[in-house]
Amino acid sequence: MRKDQGASGGDRRARRRRASRLPGAGALRAALRRGRSSDLARRRLIAVASLAGGASMAVVSLYQLGIIEHLPDPPLPGFDSDKVTSSDIAFGLTLPDAPISLTSFASNLALAGWGGAERARDTPGIPVAVAAKAAVEAAVSGWLFVQMRRRERAWCAYCLVALTANMVVFALSLPEGWRALRNARARS
């Protein structure tokens, strides 16, 4: 074994030891992996809903970027995902909206894992920000839902999954967000 190979292996082990000793790393890992509080249960459900919404927006992103030619629809009247996701509204920000939504759903995963089991008490700004972000996204999804029917006169199955995911994330973020807001007010 070369001398520099041994050093790099040792360096990696040393970095891992230092990382495991970072303040809060062990507690965060234990809380996220084994914690059983209702807030953690809701945060896990936020991650699941975000993965479902993100998956639907990943498929739409492929369509909007020209990678696939057609979005299959359920065999029900009124569904035309191709029409809805290629509308002027879907490209109104001078870029397709599905990749933006996909990015937002992905950020929910990081936000669900940010902070320990008692983040509403210890770092109340995080759950308040999560709830505020979820509120904006639920409102935008609701507006797009109305536009689907009013302007396009069609439904997009993938968009309905994303709408549902955004509403679920919003509902699940509220209890911890309200508790965090109360804690922040009590501190000031």
C-alpha positions as a Python dict, from the first residue, in 0.01 Angstrom:
ca = {
    (1, 'M'): (0, 0, 0),
    (2, 'R'): (129, 341, -96),
    (3, 'K'): (187, 595, 177),
    (4, 'D'): (-60, 850, 29),
    (5, 'Q'): (-335, 587, 6),
    (6, 'G'): (-308, 511, 376),
    (7, 'A'): (-314, 880, 461),
    (8, 'S'): (-627, 943, 257),
    (9, 'G'): (-806, 653, 426),
    (10, 'G'): (-699, 785, 765),
    (11, 'D'): (-801, 1136, 667),
    (12, 'R'): (-1148, 1012, 573),
    (13, 'R'): (-1184, 831, 904),
    (14, 'A'): (-1070, 1141, 1092),
    (15, 'R'): (-1321, 1358, 902),
    (16, 'R'): (-1599, 1112, 985),
    (17, 'R'): (-1504, 1117, 1353),
    (18, 'R'): (-1504, 1499, 1354),
    (19, 'A'): (-1840, 1510, 1173),
    (20, 'S'): (-1995, 1271, 1421),
    (21, 'R'): (-1885, 1502, 1703),
    (22, 'L'): (-2043, 1815, 1555),
    (23, 'P'): (-2277, 1974, 1806),
    (24, 'G'): (-2621, 1829, 1762),
    (25, 'A'): (-2535, 1582, 1484),
    (26, 'G'): (-2594, 1276, 1702),
    (27, 'A'): (-2909, 1420, 1856),
    (28, 'L'): (-3046, 1521, 1516),
    (29, 'R'): (-2970, 1179, 1370),
    (30, 'A'): (-3137, 1005, 1665),
    (31, 'A'): (-3442, 1233, 1652),
    (32, 'L'): (-3495, 1195, 1279),
    (33, 'R'): (-3433, 821, 1271),
    (34, 'R'): (-3596, 710, 1596),
    (35, 'G'): (-3801, 1001, 1731),
    (36, 'R'): (-4172, 939, 1784),
    (37, 'S'): (-4320, 1284, 1845),
    (38, 'S'): (-4625, 1399, 1653),
    (39, 'D'): (-4419, 1681, 1497),
    (40, 'L'): (-4165, 1433, 1365),
    (41, 'A'): (-4444, 1210, 1234),
    (42, 'R'): (-4588, 1508, 1045),
    (43, 'R'): (-4244, 1604, 913),
    (44, 'R'): (-4202, 1250, 779),
    (45, 'L'): (-4541, 1274, 610),
    (46, 'I'): (-4436, 1609, 460),
    (47, 'A'): (-4138, 1428, 309),
    (48, 'V'): (-4361, 1152, 169),
    (49, 'A'): (-4613, 1398, 21),
    (50, 'S'): (-4328, 1603, -126),
    (51, 'L'): (-4178, 1293, -288),
    (52, 'A'): (-4516, 1213, -447),
    (53, 'G'): (-4562, 1569, -570),
    (54, 'G'): (-4203, 1582, -689),
    (55, 'A'): (-4242, 1256, -881),
    (56, 'S'): (-4544, 1393, -1067),
    (57, 'M'): (-4360, 1716, -1146),
    (58, 'A'): (-4054, 1520, -1262),
    (59, 'V'): (-4269, 1353, -1528),
    (60, 'V'): (-4420, 1687, -1634),
    (61, 'S'): (-4068, 1837, -1645),
    (62, 'L'): (-3967, 1568, -1892),
    (63, 'Y'): (-4263, 1667, -2111),
    (64, 'Q'): (-4211, 2042, -2080),
    (65, 'L'): (-3843, 2006, -2168),
    (66, 'G'): (-3922, 1798, -2477),
    (67, 'I'): (-3771, 1474, -2347),
    (68, 'I'): (-4098, 1284, -2378),
    (69, 'E'): (-4369, 1354, -2635),
    (70, 'H'): (-4690, 1280, -2442),
    (71, 'L'): (-4826, 1264, -2089),
    (72, 'P'): (-5060, 968, -2045),
    (73, 'D'): (-5392, 1056, -1884),
    (74, 'P'): (-5643, 851, -1687),
    (75, 'P'): (-5924, 719, -1907),
    (76, 'L'): (-6170, 978, -1779),
    (77, 'P'): (-6341, 1263, -1962),
    (78, 'G'): (-6188, 1608, -1929),
    (79, 'F'): (-5824, 1508, -1878),
    (80, 'D'): (-5566, 1656, -2114),
    (81, 'S'): (-5236, 1691, -1931),
    (82, 'D'): (-5050, 1779, -2250),
    (83, 'K'): (-5274, 2083, -2306),
    (84, 'V'): (-5257, 2204, -1947),
    (85, 'T'): (-4881, 2164, -1903),
    (86, 'S'): (-4798, 2330, -2233),
    (87, 'S'): (-5026, 2630, -2175),
    (88, 'D'): (-4912, 2991, -2159),
    (89, 'I'): (-4960, 2986, -1781),
    (90, 'A'): (-4727, 2687, -1749),
    (91, 'F'): (-4455, 2886, -1928),
    (92, 'G'): (-4553, 3229, -1795),
    (93, 'L'): (-4233, 3288, -1598),
    (94, 'T'): (-4025, 3247, -1916),
    (95, 'L'): (-3938, 2896, -1803),
    (96, 'P'): (-4148, 2584, -1753),
    (97, 'D'): (-4326, 2566, -1419),
    (98, 'A'): (-4279, 2194, -1347),
    (99, 'P'): (-3902, 2215, -1279),
    (100, 'I'): (-3971, 2503, -1039),
    (101, 'S'): (-4231, 2293, -859),
    (102, 'L'): (-3998, 1993, -854),
    (103, 'T'): (-3727, 2206, -694),
    (104, 'S'): (-3972, 2331, -434),
    (105, 'F'): (-4083, 1978, -346),
    (106, 'A'): (-3718, 1874, -315),
    (107, 'S'): (-3652, 2165, -78),
    (108, 'N'): (-3935, 2037, 143),
    (109, 'L'): (-3728, 1725, 209),
    (110, 'A'): (-3441, 1932, 343),
    (111, 'L'): (-3679, 2148, 544),
    (112, 'A'): (-3845, 1840, 696),
    (113, 'G'): (-3505, 1726, 821),
    (114, 'W'): (-3383, 2065, 940),
    (115, 'G'): (-3368, 2092, 1316),
    (116, 'G'): (-3419, 1854, 1603),
    (117, 'A'): (-3731, 1704, 1749),
    (118, 'E'): (-3800, 2022, 1949),
    (119, 'R'): (-3732, 2276, 1676),
    (120, 'A'): (-4061, 2455, 1746),
    (121, 'R'): (-3916, 2538, 2087),
    (122, 'D'): (-3543, 2558, 2009),
    (123, 'T'): (-3541, 2723, 1665),
    (124, 'P'): (-3896, 2850, 1605),
    (125, 'G'): (-3801, 3036, 1290),
    (126, 'I'): (-3763, 2710, 1098),
    (127, 'P'): (-4117, 2575, 1140),
    (128, 'V'): (-4265, 2922, 1092),
    (129, 'A'): (-4075, 2957, 763),
    (130, 'V'): (-4179, 2605, 658),
    (131, 'A'): (-4547, 2684, 722),
    (132, 'A'): (-4521, 3020, 541),
    (133, 'K'): (-4358, 2854, 238),
    (134, 'A'): (-4624, 2584, 239),
    (135, 'A'): (-4901, 2846, 258),
    (136, 'V'): (-4768, 3029, -48),
    (137, 'E'): (-4733, 2706, -243),
    (138, 'A'): (-5084, 2591, -146),
    (139, 'A'): (-5224, 2927, -259),
    (140, 'V'): (-5040, 2915, -593),
    (141, 'S'): (-5153, 2554, -646),
    (142, 'G'): (-5511, 2653, -572),
    (143, 'W'): (-5491, 2940, -821),
    (144, 'L'): (-5347, 2706, -1087),
    (145, 'F'): (-5625, 2456, -1015),
    (146, 'V'): (-5886, 2722, -1094),
    (147, 'Q'): (-5696, 2823, -1408),
    (148, 'M'): (-5686, 2463, -1530),
    (149, 'R'): (-6062, 2449, -1551),
    (150, 'R'): (-6134, 2810, -1637),
    (151, 'R'): (-5873, 2875, -1905),
    (152, 'E'): (-5773, 2535, -2036),
    (153, 'R'): (-6106, 2359, -1979),
    (154, 'A'): (-5911, 2044, -1900),
    (155, 'W'): (-5758, 1863, -1606),
    (156, 'C'): (-5398, 1753, -1560),
    (157, 'A'): (-5364, 1438, -1348),
    (158, 'Y'): (-5003, 1520, -1261),
    (159, 'C'): (-5095, 1871, -1155),
    (160, 'L'): (-5373, 1734, -933),
    (161, 'V'): (-5117, 1512, -758),
    (162, 'A'): (-4895, 1816, -704),
    (163, 'L'): (-5192, 2022, -580),
    (164, 'T'): (-5285, 1750, -333),
    (165, 'A'): (-4924, 1722, -215),
    (166, 'N'): (-4901, 2099, -161),
    (167, 'M'): (-5225, 2104, 37),
    (168, 'V'): (-5110, 1810, 249),
    (169, 'V'): (-4773, 1975, 318),
    (170, 'F'): (-4949, 2296, 418),
    (171, 'A'): (-5192, 2118, 653),
    (172, 'L'): (-4913, 1913, 810),
    (173, 'S'): (-4689, 2217, 863),
    (174, 'L'): (-4949, 2421, 1052),
    (175, 'P'): (-4944, 2259, 1399),
    (176, 'E'): (-4567, 2291, 1440),
    (177, 'G'): (-4568, 2635, 1278),
    (178, 'W'): (-4833, 2769, 1519),
    (179, 'R'): (-4653, 2621, 1821),
    (180, 'A'): (-4325, 2775, 1702),
    (181, 'L'): (-4493, 3113, 1654),
    (182, 'R'): (-4632, 3098, 2009),
    (183, 'N'): (-4286, 3004, 2142),
    (184, 'A'): (-4121, 3290, 1952),
    (185, 'R'): (-4375, 3537, 2090),
    (186, 'A'): (-4327, 3406, 2444),
    (187, 'R'): (-3951, 3465, 2414),
    (188, 'S'): (-3989, 3827, 2308),
}
